[in-house]
Amino acid sequence: MTLRKTKIVATLGPSSSSEEMLARMITAGVNVVRLNFSHGAAEDHIKRAEIVRNIAAKLGRPVGVLCDLQGPKIRIGKFELGKIALKTGDIFILDADCELGNQYHVGLDYKTLPSEVKANDILLLDDGRITMEVDRVKGSQIHCVVLNGGVLSNNKGINRQGGGLSAEALTKKDRADIKTAVALEADYIAVSFPKSALDVELARTLVKKAGGTASIIAKIERAEAIKELEAIIEASDAIMVARGDLGVEVGDAAVPGLQKRMIRMARAQNKLVITATQMMESMITSPIPTRAEVSDVANAVLDGTDAVMLSAETAAGQYPLETVEAVHRVVLEAEKEYLGYHHDQKLNQVLVKTDEAIAAASIYTAHHLKIKAIAALTQSGNAAQWLSRADAEVPIYALSPDKFARRKLTLHRGVYPFPIEQENKNKDEILLEMEQVLLKQQVVSHGHLVILTFGEPIGHPGGTNTMKIIKIGENRPS
């Protein structure tokens, strides 16, 4: 069985909502599904999450659920005819008081924009496809000169070049959506457009207040977030390299370098990282990817990302299954070339926690002894995270009795979660159960050397403090 370390996140939508398609996509390699709260009603998301979990249970595969909050997307309003065509040099007005737009002006969903821009600011609409320079601001109206024209349709987004718009990261809708995400037992909640660690901490507080346990993902898509990157990563459980809006604000040429920096910083803090946006964009309408897209996905893998994410490709594209299959193929090939340069970085660090020391010893032993796998007995999933960060050359099997922990582990690079029963069992019985789980899953065979990690006394909360090397199938003394 060929194991893929890097995980695949797939956005659900009209193209991927049927039970048949979901089952095929999960079988093809989807590890986490993304519910985009920018679209659809709460009932739709709750129903989709339920369907995903039912299918995952039938297939015997853990699948995580990521709820992605809309955030303060700054948008224009609607046009009388749905869209207009703008030419370079046209005068166009963004008017907070306009009800319905035409060739000369359009309304704003973000009513405070006129107070936040000034003459000579560059505004980028529809992900930068149309650019305008602010000539002057008069009351509720922003008078602009079109620099690059094109077709502009309803509700397209607006960014200011260089960032700096002050909309709060968590809107009234986001706060309501957090409650929906908690109700459907989301494993991850993504915060859109955070400017600082405070936005992430507020989201975590609201999740806890609603009774949820979801991990928090900070989507890095504002220019301001780059300046606060270290603090934002520290406050988060994971980050998402959201290259769409980020590229519009900082310029497309800056994105590749920022992507590498963000992945490197997240890994250094033992945090997860998802690389997203336009990874297989052409497959929305084509059954095969471009060579550039293949290289893009492969480079994210070589950078050390935990997961790559598909958006419109699986939500609304014509080839959702083929896209997942293509990403799976590309990732497997890229992982053959992965040098594991993070491996030595981690092992050369000064360790301050016992569980990190056990993980380091396990990785070192696996590297120098003919070890087939590492199996970590974990209640919370934390024991597997450091193993993942240290770039083990062998697969890491996280054995947990907690379904929530197993679902969260679906996003960790190189970690494969399995259920285990440990209630009313002593240490030797649990270690034997760990061995039996691996055999049942057909990931090891008799005679293989395996490292087991666990915390003693077993069954009590606490960190991992024990490493044991066993040979599968050998009788062990009680």
Secondary structure, DSSP 8 states (H G I E B T S, - for coil): -----SEEEEE-SGGG-SHHHHHHHHHHT--EEEEETTSS-HHHHHHHHHHHHHHHHHHT---EEEEE------BB--BTTSEEEE-TT-EEEEETT-SSB-SSEEEBSSTTGGGT--TT-EEEETTTTEEEEEEEEETTEEEEEEEE-EEEETT-BEEETT------SS-HHHHHHHHHHHHTT-SEEEESS--SHHHHHHHHHHHHHTT---EEEEEE-SHHHHHTHHHHHHH-SEEEEEHHHHHHHH-GGGHHHHHHHHHHHHHHTT-EEEEESSTTGGGGT-SS--HHHHHHHHHHHHHT-SEEEESHHHHT-S-HHHHHHHHHHHHHHHHHT---HHHHHHHTS---SHHHHHHHHHHHHHHHTTEEEEEEE-SSSHHHHHHHHTT-SS-EEEEES-HHHHHHGGGSTTEEEEE---TT--HHHHHHHHHHHHHHTTS--TT-EEEEEE-SSTTSSS---EEEEEETT-----
